[in-house]
Amino acid sequence: MKKEAGVAETRVTVVPSPLLIWMTVAAGFPAAIAGALIPAARPAAIAIGAVVGIAAAIDAAMRRRALDGIRIETPGLVRSFKDRRLQLRFLIQNATGKSRRLHVGIAAPEGIGVEDEERLVQLPSSAGAAAFSWEITPHRRGRYQIDFCYLESSSPAGLWTVRRRDPVTLEIRVYPNLRRQDDLKALRRGGSGIHTVRQMGRGREFEKLREYVAGDGFDEIHWKAAARRGRPITKVFQVERTQEIYVIVDASRLSARRAGEETALERAIVAALLTGAAAERSGDLFGLAAFSQQVEAFARARNGKSHYAACRDAIYQLHSRSVSPDFDEIATFLRLRLRRRALLMFLTSLDDPVLAENFARATQLLARRHLVVAAMPQPEWAHPLFHDPRVASSRDIYRRLAGHLAWRRLRETESNLSRKGVRLALLDPEKFAGGLIGLYDEIKQRQLL
């Protein structure tokens, strides 16, 4: 069925070549004028016109030979990363073995940058495949499909240009670019711009038994082991491993705002995947969710390379929606599916008082079982009144007052969430991923989970 559909979509068109146009201009047009003005030259003019017409008709009848035996093969599925160059490798099968010049063209989807959508390929005089590469640069995440390629060659006599549209199957999956220098540095060091916090407490997970050492507390003595061995034995604990970490990405209307050089959603997706890599490194289980007016994606917490790839595939097509976030929907969804206590890191924007109130109400029940953290980029306009003493005009004064009111509302939101057991973190937009990894490391080191 697919093959029949592809054959039906193949289109062949013929247009005059420059050679035919020049022949008509150099021979046919003067002959027609001479025949019209000089009666004695009419037989010769008719003969010249007939020769040109017959030659063009015969060449047009053999137009299919121009692209006969030519077939394009594509990679099928290509994975790439945003703003990173990619070489697409194509194969042209030449079953006839005739040497010919072939123009190949593709229509790049919006979001895929191509310097030149047309390439000239010289096919050798031998049967087989000729390979060539096409350089593209994806500028947006998502899934792109190229369904057709365009072939152009000359007819056997060169009087016509034959063009054909062939169906192809080429899927390009563009993932977030995780190779920004600051983000990689944060992943290696466990946080960028966040000071290292020493481990608090003794840990909660039993590790082993050892001999009693002066200074060990009586609550750390394993009395049954001490009775069996006839001497004090102490229990040793370690920081708990294999905890469940979930990053919940908000893809509603406010996620389309700029956060530095990119949108807030782009920052959040990169931060989520890098936090997943950090959790994998720490031995924790990483899960992912995305929502807007409804739940867009969900991946239960696991570990391993295949699971990380599944999380990446779950959100690489996520884009901002012009709707308000439904915090009640995502909170109910998580309460029904998460039985074990987990760290829930919401990447959202709470500078809108109405959304902040809805978030606080929706996460109130979640905070009783789980550790809930909300992280958002620090708005560049939200600062205390005297954050910058430089004032150039009266307009700056009003701008500073508006920023101060926004900063104060965020402080009130932070205090309100703190009373309900939810922590709000304002992170640097340019180092959002590093700040989120640092926040995760701090929670791990303080054993808050």
For each residue, the residues with C-beta under 8 A, 3 or more apart:
1: 4 5
2: 5 6
3: 6 7
4: 1 7 8
5: 1 2 8 9 167
6: 2 3 9 10 167
7: 3 4 10
8: 4 5
9: 5 6 148 165 167
10: 6 7 164 165 166 167
11: 164 165
12: 63 64 67 162 163 164
13: 162 163 164
14: 60 63 155 160 161 162 163
15: 160 161 163
16: 20 21 159 160 161
17: 20 21 154 155 158 159 160 161
18: 21 22
19: 22 23 158 159
20: 16 17 23 24 56 159 160
21: 16 17 18 24 25
22: 18 19 25 26
23: 19 20 26 27 28 52 159
24: 20 21 27 28 29 52
25: 21 22 28 29
26: 22 23 29 30
27: 23 24 30 31 48 52
28: 23 24 25 31 32 48 49 52
29: 24 25 26 32 33
30: 26 27 33 34
31: 27 28 34 35 41 44 45 48 49
32: 28 29 35 36 45 49
33: 29 30 36 37
34: 30 31 37 38 41 44 45
35: 31 32 38 41 42 44 45 46
36: 32 33
37: 33 34 41
38: 34 35 41 42
39: 42
40:
41: 31 34 35 37 38 44 45
42: 35 38 39 45 46
43: 46 47
44: 31 34 35 41 47 48
45: 31 32 34 35 41 42 48 49
46: 35 42 43 49 50
47: 43 44 50 51
48: 27 28 31 44 45 51 52
49: 28 31 32 45 46 52 53
50: 46 47 53 54
51: 47 48 54 55
52: 23 24 27 28 48 49 55 56
53: 49 50 56 57
54: 50 51 57 58
55: 51 52 58 59 157 159
56: 20 52 53 59 60 159 160
57: 53 54 60 61
58: 54 55 61 62 157
59: 55 56 62 63 155 156 157 158 159 160
60: 14 56 57 63 155 159 160
61: 57 58
62: 58 59 65 155 156 157
63: 12 14 59 60 66 155 160 162
64: 12 67 68 162
65: 62 68 155 156
66: 63 100 153 154 155 156 160 162
67: 12 64 70 151 153 162 164
68: 64 65 96
69: 93 94 95 96
70: 67 92 93 94 95 102 123 151 153
71: 92 93 95 166
72: 90 91 92 93 104 149 151 166 168
73: 90 91 92 93 129
74: 88 90 146 149 168 169 170
75: 78 88 89 170
76: 169 170 171
77: 171 173
78: 75 86 88 170 171 172 173
79: 173 175
80: 84 86 136 138 172 173 174 175
81: 84 138 174 175 176 177 178 179
82: 138 139 140 141 174 175 176 177
83: 137 138 139 177
84: 80 81 137 138 177 179
85: 135 136 137
86: 78 80 135 136 137 138
87: 133 134 135
88: 74 75 78 133 134 135 136 170
89: 75 131 132 133
90: 72 73 74 104 131 132 133 134
91: 72 73 129 130 131
92: 70 71 72 73 102 104 121 123 129 130 131 132
93: 69 70 71 72 73 128 129
94: 69 70 97 98 100 123 124 126 127 128 129 130
95: 69 70 71 127
96: 68 69 127
97: 94 125 126 127 128
98: 94 123 125
99: 122 123 124 125
100: 66 94 123 153 154
101: 120 121 122 123 153 154
102: 70 92 120 121 122 123 151 152 153
103: 118 119 120 121 151 152 153
104: 72 90 92 118 119 120 121 132 149 150 151 152
105: 117 118 119 149 150 151 152
106: 114 117 134 146 148 149 150
107: 117 146 148 150
108: 112 113 114 117 136 146
109: 112 144 145 146
110:
111: 138 139 140 142 144 174
112: 108 109 136 137 138 139 144 172
113: 108 136 137 138 139
114: 106 108 117 134 135 136 137
115: 135
116: 119
117: 105 106 107 108 114
118: 103 104 105
119: 103 104 105 116 132 134
120: 101 102 103 104
121: 92 101 102 103 104 130 132
122: 99 101 102 130
123: 70 92 94 98 99 100 101 102 130
124: 94 99 128 130
125: 97 98 99
126: 94 97
127: 94 95 96 97
128: 93 94 97 124
129: 73 91 92 93 94
130: 91 92 94 121 122 123 124
131: 89 90 91 92
132: 89 90 92 104 119 121
133: 87 88 89 90
134: 87 88 90 106 114 119
135: 85 86 87 88 114 115
136: 80 85 86 88 108 112 113 114 172
137: 83 84 85 86 112 113 114
138: 80 81 82 83 84 86 111 112 113 141 144 172 174
139: 82 83 111 112 113
140: 82 111 174
141: 82 138 174 175 176 266 269 316 317 318 319
142: 111 174 316 317 319
143: 171 172 173 174 316 317
144: 109 111 112 138 171 172 173 174
145: 109 170 171 172
146: 74 106 107 108 109 149 168 170 171 172
147: 167 168 169 170
148: 9 106 107 165 166 167 168
149: 72 74 104 105 106 146 165 166 168
150: 104 105 106 107 163 164 165 166
151: 67 70 72 102 103 104 105 163 164 165 166
152: 102 103 104 105 161 162 163 164
153: 66 67 70 100 101 102 103 161 162
154: 17 66 100 101 158 160 161 162
155: 14 17 59 60 62 63 65 66 158 159 160 161 162
156: 59 62 65 66
157: 55 58 59 62
158: 17 19 59 154 155
159: 16 17 19 20 23 55 56 59 60 155
160: 14 15 16 17 20 56 59 60 63 66 154 155
161: 14 15 16 17 152 153 154 155
162: 12 13 14 63 64 66 67 152 153 154 155
163: 12 13 14 15 150 151 152
164: 10 11 12 13 67 150 151 152
165: 9 10 11 148 149 150 151
166: 10 71 72 148 149 150 151
167: 5 6 9 10 147 148
168: 72 74 146 147 148 149
169: 74 76 147
170: 74 75 76 78 88 145 146 147
171: 76 77 78 143 144 145 146
172: 78 80 112 136 138 143 144 145 146
173: 77 78 79 80 143 144 313 316
174: 80 81 82 111 138 140 141 142 143 144 316
175: 79 80 81 82 141 312 316
176: 81 82 141 266 269 270 273 312 316
177: 81 82 83 84 180 270
178: 81 183 184 270 273 274 277
179: 81 84 183 184
180: 177 183 184 270 433
181: 184 185
182: 185 186 192 430 431 433 434
183: 178 179 180 186 187 270 274 433 434
184: 178 179 180 181 187 188
185: 181 182 188 189 192 434
186: 182 183 189 190 191 192 274 431 433 434 435 437 438
187: 183 184 190 274 277 278 281 433 437
188: 184 185
189: 185 186 192
190: 186 187 196 278 437 438 441
191: 186 194 196 434 435 437 438 439 441 442
192: 182 185 186 189 431 433 434 435 437 438
193: 428 431 434 435 438
194: 191 434 435 438 439 441 442
195:
196: 190 191
197: 200 441 442 445 446
198: 445
199: 203 239 445 446 447
200: 197 445 446 447
201: 204 446 447
202: 220 237
203: 199 207 237 238 239 240 447
204: 201 237 239 240 447
205: 237 238 239 240 241
206: 235 236 237
207: 203 236 237 238
208: 236
209: 222 225 233 234 235 236
210: 213 233 234 236
211: 231 232 233 234
212: 216 221 226 231 232 233 234
213: 210 216 234
214:
215:
216: 212 213 220 221 232 234
217: 220 221
218: 221
219:
220: 202 216 217 234 235
221: 212 216 217 218 226 232 233 234 235
222: 209 225 226 233 234 235
223: 226 227
224: 227 228
225: 209 222 228 229 233
226: 212 221 222 223 229 230 231 232 233
227: 223 224 230
228: 224 225
229: 225 226 233
230: 226 227
231: 211 212 226
232: 211 212 216 221 226
233: 209 210 211 212 221 222 225 226 229
234: 209 210 211 212 213 216 220 221 222
235: 206 209 220 221 222
236: 206 207 208 209 210
237: 202 203 204 205 206 207
238: 203 205 207 241
239: 199 203 204 205 444 445 447
240: 203 204 205 243 447 449
241: 205 238 282 283 284
242: 283 284 285
243: 240 284 285 342 343 449
244: 284 285 287 301 338 340 341 342 343
245: 275 276 279 284 285 286 287 301 342 343 345 440
246: 286 287 288 289 301 334 338 342 343 344 345
247: 271 272 275 276 286 287 288 289 345 347 436
248: 288 289 290 291 330 334 344 345 346 347 348
249: 255 265 268 269 272 288 289 290 291 315 318 347
250: 254 255 265 268 290 291 292 325 346 347 348 349
251: 255 265 290 291 292 296 318 319 320 321
252: 255 291 292 293 320 321 323 324 325
253: 256 320 321 322 323 324
254: 250 257 264 325 348 349 352 355
255: 249 250 251 252 263 264 265 268 320 348 349
256: 253 263 264 265 320 322
257: 254 263 264 349
258: 261 262 263 264
259: 262 263 264 266 267 377 429 432
260: 267 377 429 430 432
261: 258 430
262: 258 259 266 267
263: 255 256 257 258 259 266 267 320
264: 254 255 256 257 258 259 267 268 349 376 377 429
265: 249 250 251 255 256 268 269 318 319 320
266: 141 176 259 262 263 269 270
267: 259 260 262 263 264 270 271 377 429 432 433
268: 249 250 255 264 265 271 272 347 432
269: 141 176 249 265 266 272 273 315 316 318
270: 176 177 178 180 183 266 267 273 274 432 433
271: 247 267 268 274 275 347 375 432 433 436 437
272: 247 249 268 269 275 276 288 315 347
273: 176 178 269 270 276 277 308 311 312 315
274: 178 183 186 187 270 271 277 278 433 436 437
275: 245 247 271 272 278 279 286 345 433 436 437 440
276: 245 247 272 273 279 280 286 288 308 311
277: 178 187 273 274 280 281 308
278: 187 190 274 275 281 282 437 440 441
279: 245 275 276 282 284 285 286 303 440
280: 276 277 283 284 286 303 304 308
281: 187 277 278
282: 241 278 279 444
283: 241 242 280 303
284: 241 242 243 244 245 279 280 303 444
285: 242 243 244 245 279 301 302 303
286: 245 246 247 275 276 279 280 301 302 303 307 308 311
287: 244 245 246 247 298 299 300 301 302 311 342
288: 246 247 248 249 272 276 297 298 299 311 314 315
289: 246 247 248 249 295 297 298 299 330 333 334
290: 248 249 250 251 295 296 297 298 314 315 318
291: 248 249 250 251 252 294 295 296 325 326 329 330 333
292: 250 251 252 296 321 323 325 326
293: 252 321 323 324 325 326 329
294: 291 326 329
295: 289 290 291 298 329 330 333
296: 251 290 291 292 315 318
297: 288 289 290 314 315 318
298: 287 288 289 290 295 314 333 337
299: 287 288 289 302 307 310 311 314
300: 287 337
301: 244 245 246 285 286 287 342
302: 285 286 287 299 307
303: 279 280 283 284 285 286 307
304: 280 307 308
305: 308 309
306: 309 310
307: 286 299 302 303 304 310 311
308: 273 276 277 280 286 304 305 311 312
309: 305 306 312 313
310: 299 306 307 313 314
311: 273 276 286 287 288 299 307 308 314 315
312: 175 176 273 308 309 315 316
313: 173 309 310 316
314: 288 290 297 298 299 310 311
315: 249 269 272 273 288 290 296 297 311 312 318
316: 141 142 143 173 174 175 176 269 312 313
317: 141 142 143
318: 141 249 251 265 269 290 296 297 315
319: 141 142 251 265
320: 251 252 253 255 256 263 265
321: 251 252 253 292 293
322: 253 256
323: 252 253 292 293
324: 252 253 293 355
325: 250 252 254 291 292 293 330 348 355 358
326: 291 292 293 294 329 330
327: 330 331 355 358 359 361 362 363
328: 331 332 358 361 362
329: 291 293 294 295 326 332 333
330: 248 289 291 295 325 326 327 333 334 362
331: 327 328 334 335 362 363 365 366
332: 328 329 335 336
333: 289 291 295 298 329 330 336 337
334: 246 248 289 330 331 337 338 344 366 370
335: 331 332 338 365 366 369
336: 332 333
337: 298 300 333 334
338: 244 246 334 335 342 369 370
339:
340: 244
341: 244 369 370 371 449
342: 243 244 245 246 287 301 338 370 371 449
343: 243 244 245 246 370 371 373 440 443 449
344: 246 248 334 366 370 371 372 373
345: 245 246 247 248 275 373 374 375 436 439 440
346: 248 250 359 363 372 373 374 375
347: 247 248 249 250 268 271 272 375 376 436
348: 248 250 254 255 325 355 359 374 376
349: 250 254 255 257 264 352 355 376 377
350: 355 356 359 374 376 410 413 424
351: 356 376 379 382 406 409 410
352: 254 349 355 356
353: 356 357 409 413
354: 357 358
355: 254 324 325 327 348 349 350 352 358 359
356: 350 351 352 353 359 360 409 413 416 417
357: 353 354 360 361
358: 325 327 328 354 355 361 362
359: 327 346 348 350 355 356 362 363 374 417
360: 356 357 363 364 413 416 417 420 422
361: 327 328 357 358 364
362: 327 328 330 331 358 359 366
363: 327 331 346 359 360 366 367 372 374 417 420 422
364: 360 361 367 368 420
365: 331 335 368 369
366: 331 334 335 344 362 363 369 370 372
367: 363 364 370 371 372 420 421 422
368: 364 365 421
369: 335 338 341 365 366
370: 334 338 341 342 343 344 366 367
371: 341 342 343 344 367 443 448 449
372: 344 346 363 366 367 421 422 423
373: 343 344 345 346 422 423 424 425 439 443
374: 345 346 348 350 359 363 417 422 423 424 425
375: 271 345 346 347 424 425 427 432 435 436 439
376: 264 347 348 349 350 351 424 425 426 427
377: 259 260 264 267 349 426 427 428 429 432
378: 382 426 427 428 429
379: 351 382 406 410
380: 429
381: 399 402 403 406
382: 351 378 379 403 406 407 410
383: 387 388 400 403 404 407
384: 387 404 407
385: 400 401 403 404
386: 389
387: 383 384 400 403
388: 383 400
389: 386
390:
391: 396 397 400
392: 396
393: 396 397
394: 397 398
395: 398 399
396: 391 392 393 399 400
397: 391 393 394 400 401
398: 394 395 401 402
399: 381 395 396 402 403
400: 383 385 387 388 391 396 397 403 404
401: 385 397 398 404 405
402: 381 398 399 405 406
403: 381 382 383 385 387 399 400 406 407
404: 383 384 385 400 401 407 408
405: 401 402 408 409
406: 351 379 381 382 402 403 409 410
407: 382 383 384 403 404 410 411
408: 404 405 411 412
409: 351 353 356 405 406 412 413
410: 350 351 379 382 406 407 413 414 424 426
411: 407 408 414 415
412: 408 409 415 416
413: 350 353 356 360 409 410 416 417 424
414: 410 411 417 418 424
415: 411 412 418 419
416: 356 360 412 413 419 420
417: 356 359 360 363 374 413 414 420 422 423 424
418: 414 415 421 422 423 424
419: 415 416
420: 360 363 364 367 416 417
421: 367 368 372 418
422: 360 363 367 372 373 374 417 418
423: 372 373 374 417 418
424: 350 373 374 375 376 410 413 414 417 418
425: 373 374 375 376 435 439
426: 376 377 378 410
427: 375 376 377 378 431 432 435 436 439
428: 193 377 378 431 432 435
429: 259 260 264 267 377 378 380 432
430: 182 260 261
431: 182 186 192 193 427 428 434 435
432: 259 260 267 268 270 271 375 377 427 428 429 435 436
433: 180 182 183 186 187 192 267 270 271 274 275 436 437
434: 182 183 185 186 191 192 193 194 431 437 438
435: 186 191 192 193 194 375 425 427 428 431 432 438 439
436: 247 271 274 275 345 347 375 427 432 433 439 440
437: 186 187 190 191 192 271 274 275 278 433 434 440 441
438: 186 190 191 192 193 194 434 435 441 442
439: 191 194 345 373 375 425 427 435 436 442 443
440: 245 275 278 279 343 345 436 437 443 444
441: 190 191 194 197 278 437 438 444 445
442: 191 194 197 438 439 445 446
443: 343 371 373 439 440 446 448 449
444: 239 282 284 440 441 447 449
445: 197 198 199 200 239 441 442
446: 197 199 200 201 442 443
447: 199 200 201 203 204 239 240 444
448: 371 443
449: 240 243 341 342 343 371 443 444
